[in-house]
Amino acid sequence: MKPSAVLWDMDGTLVDTEPYWMQAETLLVESYGGTWTHEDALQLVGNGLIDSALVLRRYGVDMEPQAIVDHLTDAVALRLRTDGVPFRPGARELLADLRADGIRSALVTMSMRRMALEVVGLIDFTAFDLVIAGDDVARPKPFPDAYLSAAELLSVDIADAVVIEDSPTGLAAGRAAGAVTLGVPHIVSLDDAGAHELWPSLAGRTAADIVDLHVRFSKEITR
């Protein structure tokens, strides 16, 4: 009854990089004479990067969308290389326990592939069997494409997978794909985001907890 795979969001779920993104966004908008508040930044949490770039253009950033994406990605990657990987509480431990229990993990993020590989490369063990990034799919979250692609490449039924997310956008993608969805709130509330279950944190959680979650909800999504 184990799930075939656990599909992890990255920013805000696996690693606490949202403050890095927000700082990079703020500096970029201010460099063009604009103002970027914390509330402004919240609207981008979980979005595809091109969608976020289009928002930043409306705040005065006079750059092409892909140039904005490249600029922000470079800024966050530099912070990661300088400060290390800021794991969310319990995330690294759960990844390791899933690996020990023989449950595969995939990283499914709207960040660019080079950013995702930067994070994966800084983890001190083999954590992921697959990486799906924002530039690997035609449509970003909340569309289900990224999660469906991960399931296909892992050769698993999406109904046999658990998605872990920290944003309403990501949870919508997981639900639309047909996975069991676990919400772990961080920057934004997930109270009305439609997750099958919410955990306040991954701290202290093990592979057994993920198996139990999947057992309880997999019948619901396959009915």
Secondary structure, DSSP 8 states (H G I E B T S, - for coil): ---SEEEE--BTTTB--HHHHHHHHHHHHHHTT----HHHHHTTTT--HHHHHHHHHHTT--S-HHHHHHHHHHHHHHHHHHH---B-TTHHHHHHHHHHTT-EEEEE-SS-HHHHHHHHHTSSS---SEEE-GGGSSS-TTSSHHHHHHHHHHT--GGGEEEEESSHHHHHHHHHHT-EEEE--SSS--TTS--SEE-S--TT--HHHHHHHHHHHHHHHH-
